[in-house]
């Protein structure tokens, strides 16, 4: 496959703290952004937990009007600025802000951004409801969400036993962990307690916060697993393109 954004020979292969397999990076951009280009081209994009500028760069390559990357770690923001500068990106078309995602979202004006990206952050917090509430309040037209999910399933008999009588469907659930703060990509903040939802809870939350959504199909026959994308194909990591219900 010919990728619209190719990460070979880019500085992200050196600065990224996440998996650096080229096939994985290329396909993550392809599936999350290129195939949803209607949510990127000529749009104002907010890139939450923007890391070293990996996806901010991709959005600009795909024709975004303007991109703001929000990242709490100053070393990664410095890397992002250097990376985009070295790749010839126009400096007036992007900005990187050193801030906590929750703090930054609380300052965003309604419709300031057309599209919000939430890649690799949804499972690094225990406040998913607050996060979606803030995103909804900012009124983007699109939300692209990519997250690990818990893949074990409780027996249906147990799920039914914990359902309230008013419930119309099987409950979703969250598994909480204490992250090792010595791990460089651990959650940022005073607490190292984070929650990983299962797939049904992610979808329930999107619905509850007024998003119409479609799951991105990583098992499309055109997606060749030549590298490290097994988690996406097995759906231990899931991706969605969502729109606000009134858009």
RODO-2510 file (C-alpha; in nm, 4 decimals, decimal comma):
residues 247
     n   res          X          Y          Z
     1     x     0,0000     0,0000     0,0000
     2     x     0,1124     0,3543    -0,0723
     3     x     0,0570     0,5663     0,2361
     4     x    -0,0428     0,9331     0,2188
     5     x     0,1874     0,9938     0,5157
     6     x     0,5025     0,7829     0,5335
     7     x     0,7044     0,7772     0,8565
     8     x     1,0174     0,6228     0,7107
     9     x     1,3178     0,8527     0,7527
    10     x     1,1316     1,0874     0,9890
    11     x     1,2676     1,1989     1,3281
    12     x     0,9707     1,0380     1,5065
    13     x     1,1511     0,7049     1,4827
    14     x     1,4051     0,8475     1,7264
    15     x     1,1933     1,0699     1,9521
    16     x     0,8813     0,8573     1,9992
    17     x     0,8350     0,6848     2,3352
    18     x     0,5662     0,4610     2,1884
    19     x     0,6090     0,1651     1,9528
    20     x     0,8244     0,2745     1,6604
    21     x     0,7504     0,0019     1,4065
    22     x     0,7119     0,1810     1,0717
    23     x     0,4265    -0,0416     0,9573
    24     x     0,2382     0,0386     1,2797
    25     x     0,2941     0,4139     1,2504
    26     x     0,1956     0,4190     0,8834
    27     x    -0,1223     0,2207     0,9393
    28     x    -0,2235     0,4181     1,2482
    29     x    -0,2074     0,7316     1,0390
    30     x    -0,3830     0,5606     0,7478
    31     x    -0,6722     0,4191     0,9511
    32     x    -0,7237     0,7001     1,2012
    33     x    -0,6590     1,0029     0,9819
    34     x    -0,6224     0,9397     0,6083
    35     x    -0,9410     0,7325     0,5841
    36     x    -1,1210     1,0012     0,7813
    37     x    -0,9730     1,2879     0,5845
    38     x    -1,3083     1,4677     0,5807
    39     x    -1,2460     1,5329     0,9506
    40     x    -0,8911     1,6612     0,8909
    41     x    -0,8553     1,8513     0,5632
    42     x    -0,9212     2,2254     0,6041
    43     x    -1,0160     2,1639     0,9678
    44     x    -0,8913     2,3120     1,2953
    45     x    -0,7650     2,0129     1,4897
    46     x    -0,6954     1,9640     1,8606
    47     x    -0,4437     1,6846     1,9263
    48     x    -0,4731     1,5772     2,2907
    49     x    -0,1638     1,4167     2,4459
    50     x     0,0251     1,5076     2,1297
    51     x     0,3496     1,3387     2,2358
    52     x     0,6343     1,4264     1,9961
    53     x     0,4075     1,5707     1,7248
    54     x     0,3590     1,2408     1,5443
    55     x    -0,0070     1,2962     1,4517
    56     x     0,0052     1,6755     1,4471
    57     x     0,2516     1,6345     1,1607
    58     x     0,0231     1,3873     0,9846
    59     x    -0,2745     1,6225     1,0110
    60     x    -0,0737     1,9026     0,8510
    61     x     0,0407     1,6696     0,5715
    62     x    -0,3236     1,5791     0,5114
    63     x    -0,4245     1,9437     0,4753
    64     x    -0,5413     2,0529     0,8192
    65     x    -0,5926     2,4279     0,8444
    66     x    -0,4410     2,4518     1,1926
    67     x    -0,3397     2,2078     1,4652
    68     x    -0,2855     2,2586     1,8387
    69     x    -0,1015     1,9815     2,0198
    70     x    -0,1455     1,9594     2,3977
    71     x     0,1149     1,7634     2,5931
    72     x     0,2146     1,7934     2,9632
    73     x     0,5745     1,6791     2,9230
    74     x     0,8018     1,9652     2,8210
    75     x     1,0666     1,7319     2,6782
    76     x     0,8115     1,5889     2,4330
    77     x     0,6873     1,9358     2,3367
    78     x     1,0458     2,0363     2,2617
    79     x     1,0865     1,7227     2,0514
    80     x     0,7628     1,8008     1,8672
    81     x     0,8729     2,1540     1,7824
    82     x     1,2090     2,0341     1,6562
    83     x     1,0533     1,7494     1,4578
    84     x     0,8026     1,9663     1,2723
    85     x     1,0584     2,2369     1,2083
    86     x     1,3019     1,9834     1,0615
    87     x     1,0256     1,8458     0,8388
    88     x     0,9518     2,1891     0,6935
    89     x     0,6058     2,2432     0,8444
    90     x     0,4795     2,6020     0,8336
    91     x     0,5074     2,7352     1,1882
    92     x     0,1936     2,9536     1,1656
    93     x    -0,0170     2,6411     1,1062
    94     x     0,0524     2,4675     1,4358
    95     x     0,1160     2,5246     1,8041
    96     x     0,2272     2,3030     2,0899
    97     x     0,1075     2,3783     2,4413
    98     x     0,2590     2,2381     2,7620
    99     x    -0,0541     2,1618     2,9620
   100     x    -0,2717     1,8931     3,1119
   101     x    -0,5492     1,7875     2,8728
   102     x    -0,8225     1,8534     3,1289
   103     x    -0,6883     2,1969     3,2160
   104     x    -0,6551     2,2948     2,8516
   105     x    -1,0003     2,1670     2,7527
   106     x    -1,1557     2,3750     3,0305
   107     x    -1,0316     2,6887     2,8493
   108     x    -1,1420     2,5930     2,4970
   109     x    -1,4234     2,7993     2,3494
   110     x    -1,7216     2,6355     2,1804
   111     x    -1,6456     2,5379     1,8189
   112     x    -1,2860     2,6590     1,8519
   113     x    -1,1843     2,3278     1,6961
   114     x    -1,3583     2,1229     1,4284
   115     x    -1,1947     1,7940     1,5245
   116     x    -1,0513     1,6514     1,8457
   117     x    -0,8012     1,3643     1,8446
   118     x    -0,7743     1,1422     2,1521
   119     x    -0,5114     0,8803     2,0731
   120     x    -0,3511     0,6708     2,3455
   121     x    -0,4829     0,8813     2,6331
   122     x    -0,8265     0,7415     2,7175
   123     x    -0,6757     0,4555     2,9207
   124     x    -0,4184     0,6778     3,0945
   125     x    -0,6796     0,8451     3,3150
   126     x    -0,9496     0,7431     3,5591
   127     x    -1,1692     1,0383     3,4585
   128     x    -1,3103     0,9298     3,1220
   129     x    -1,6512     1,0807     3,1924
   130     x    -1,5009     1,4195     3,2759
   131     x    -1,2856     1,4030     2,9638
   132     x    -1,5808     1,3363     2,7342
   133     x    -1,7864     1,6009     2,9105
   134     x    -1,5147     1,8608     2,8415
   135     x    -1,4775     1,7493     2,4798
   136     x    -1,8536     1,7680     2,4297
   137     x    -1,8602     2,1138     2,5864
   138     x    -1,6022     2,2357     2,3331
   139     x    -1,8446     2,1319     2,0553
   140     x    -1,6111     1,9857     1,7936
   141     x    -1,7900     1,8347     1,4967
   142     x    -1,5681     1,5256     1,5034
   143     x    -1,3935     1,3163     1,7660
   144     x    -1,1472     1,0458     1,6651
   145     x    -1,0809     0,8135     1,9572
   146     x    -0,8225     0,5359     1,9790
   147     x    -0,7727     0,3391     2,2996
   148     x    -0,6683     0,0125     2,4537
   149     x    -0,9592    -0,1778     2,6070
   150     x    -0,9868    -0,4631     2,8524
   151     x    -1,0361    -0,7826     2,6558
   152     x    -1,1392    -1,0272     2,9236
   153     x    -1,5096    -1,0896     2,9574
   154     x    -1,7053    -1,1797     3,2664
   155     x    -1,9510    -1,4666     3,2182
   156     x    -2,2902    -1,3387     3,1076
   157     x    -2,4502    -1,4881     3,4178
   158     x    -2,2272    -1,2697     3,6350
   159     x    -2,2950    -0,9618     3,4249
   160     x    -2,6671    -1,0228     3,4531
   161     x    -2,6420    -1,0622     3,8277
   162     x    -2,4807    -0,7182     3,8674
   163     x    -2,7215    -0,5408     3,6337
   164     x    -2,9803    -0,3163     3,7866
   165     x    -3,3361    -0,4062     3,7026
   166     x    -3,3713    -0,0852     3,5015
   167     x    -3,0781    -0,1737     3,2749
   168     x    -3,1651    -0,2632     2,9175
   169     x    -2,8289    -0,4039     2,8142
   170     x    -2,5249    -0,5811     2,9545
   171     x    -2,3147    -0,3460     3,1602
   172     x    -1,9755    -0,2190     3,0565
   173     x    -1,6940    -0,2127     3,3071
   174     x    -1,3637    -0,0482     3,3927
   175     x    -1,0496    -0,2123     3,5312
   176     x    -0,8319     0,0100     3,7487
   177     x    -0,4541    -0,0063     3,7724
   178     x    -0,1761     0,1732     3,9537
   179     x     0,0726     0,2713     3,6842
   180     x     0,4424     0,2576     3,7559
   181     x     0,5465     0,6237     3,7691
   182     x     0,8989     0,5272     3,6626
   183     x     0,7536     0,4239     3,3265
   184     x     0,8133     0,7224     3,0982
   185     x     0,4666     0,7101     2,9419
   186     x     0,2763     0,6702     3,2687
   187     x    -0,0184     0,8940     3,3448
   188     x     0,0682     1,2532     3,4231
   189     x    -0,0514     1,4075     3,7475
   190     x    -0,0756     1,3557     4,1195
   191     x    -0,2442     1,0145     4,0975
   192     x    -0,1124     0,7069     3,9225
   193     x    -0,4487     0,5311     3,9348
   194     x    -0,5868     0,4816     3,5833
   195     x    -0,8813     0,2945     3,4372
   196     x    -0,9060     0,0868     3,1216
   197     x    -1,2643     0,0419     2,9971
   198     x    -1,3963    -0,2495     2,7993
   199     x    -1,5297    -0,1934     2,4481
   200     x    -1,8964    -0,1810     2,5455
   201     x    -1,8271     0,0879     2,8054
   202     x    -1,6412     0,3042     2,5528
   203     x    -1,9408     0,2862     2,3217
   204     x    -2,1887     0,3484     2,6035
   205     x    -1,9961     0,6610     2,7058
   206     x    -1,9845     0,7938     2,3496
   207     x    -2,3598     0,7492     2,3188
   208     x    -2,4265     0,9046     2,6569
   209     x    -2,2266     1,2143     2,5667
   210     x    -2,4160     1,2664     2,2436
   211     x    -2,1850     1,1216     1,9799
   212     x    -2,2874     0,9190     1,6777
   213     x    -1,9969     0,6893     1,6021
   214     x    -1,8588     0,4217     1,3741
   215     x    -1,5896     0,1766     1,4736
   216     x    -1,2851     0,1853     1,2469
   217     x    -1,2360    -0,1568     1,0878
   218     x    -0,8793    -0,2691     1,1430
   219     x    -0,9675    -0,6088     0,9965
   220     x    -1,0256    -0,4593     0,6535
   221     x    -0,8560    -0,6887     0,4024
   222     x    -0,6353    -0,4028     0,2815
   223     x    -0,4681    -0,3731     0,6240
   224     x    -0,1644    -0,6020     0,6149
   225     x    -0,0049    -0,6906     0,9467
   226     x     0,3600    -0,6726     0,8440
   227     x     0,4412    -0,5136     1,1761
   228     x     0,3064    -0,4478     1,5194
   229     x    -0,0687    -0,3933     1,4700
   230     x    -0,1921    -0,7207     1,6182
   231     x    -0,3596    -0,5393     1,9090
   232     x    -0,5768    -0,3453     1,6646
   233     x    -0,6739    -0,6539     1,4673
   234     x    -0,7577    -0,8460     1,7866
   235     x    -0,9558    -0,5463     1,9167
   236     x    -0,7594    -0,5171     2,2377
   237     x    -0,7179    -0,1664     2,0965
   238     x    -1,0202    -0,0053     1,9299
   239     x    -1,0729     0,3081     1,7232
   240     x    -1,3790     0,5224     1,6461
   241     x    -1,4755     0,8178     1,4302
   242     x    -1,7534     1,0050     1,6059
   243     x    -1,9673     1,3069     1,5277
   244     x    -2,1726     1,5203     1,7586
   245     x    -2,5338     1,4150     1,7267
   246     x    -2,6536     1,7619     1,6222
   247     x    -2,3860     1,8146     1,3536
***
